[in-house]
Amino acid sequence: MQVVQKIRCPNCGSEGERHYIAQSNIIRTQCPTCDYLLVTCSDTSKVIESYAPGIDSCRLNLRSSTKLSASSVSLQSA
């Protein structure tokens, strides 16, 4: 059995879909507007497949290292 739920896309905010596929214990979240895809196991919540074209992984890593650098500077000056 498959259940389809209308949701807001976590990537762009448009209307997307979440498919609960009981036969294979899969949850598939997808957005036709931005091509977002997230496939997870419903038992373990582990990510099986993901694709989010608007999210730049390099920028996310840069933000994390900037936050660490800023907190390191504050600790050193205190």
N, C-alpha and C positions, 0 to 999 in steps of 0.2 A: 504494500500500500504506500502511496505517496501523498503527502499533504503539502500544499503550497500556501505560503503566507506572504501577503504584501507587506513590505517594509520600506524604510528609507535607506538609501545606499549610504554606508559608512564612509565612502570615499567622496561622493559628490552631492549627496542629499536628494537626488532624484528618486522616483519610485523604482524599487527593485523587488526581487523575489527571494524567498528562502524556501528551499525544497527539503522536506524531511523524507528521506527514502529508507523505509523500515527494513526492506529486504537486505540491504547492504550496510545498515547502520551508518549512513552518510547524511550529512547536512551540507547542502550546497547553497551558498548565498551568491546572487549574481545581479548585475545591473546592466541593462541594455544601453543605457546612455553613455557611461564611461568605460564599459567593458571590464568592470570589477568582477573578480571571481575569488571565492574562498570556499574550499571543500575541506570539511573536518569530519572526524570520526565522532559519532554521537555517544559512544561509550567512553572514550578516553579524552575527547576534546583536542586531540592532536591534529595539527594541520597536515593534510594530505597533499593539497595543491593550492597555490594562491597566485593571483595576478592582479596588480593594481597599477595601471599605466601612469596615473597621475602622481604617485608617491615616489619621490626620488630617494633611494636608500643612502646615497652619498650625503645628501643634505641632512637626513636624520642623524647620521653618524657625526656630522660636523656640529650639529646642535648639541648633541650629548657631550662631545669633547669640549665645547665652549662653556657649557655649564660647569663641567668639572674644573676647567681652568679658572673660571671666575671664583669658584668656591675655594680653590687652592690658594689664590691670591689673597682672599679675605682672611683665611686662616693664618697665612704667613705674616700679614701685617698686624694681626691682633696680638 
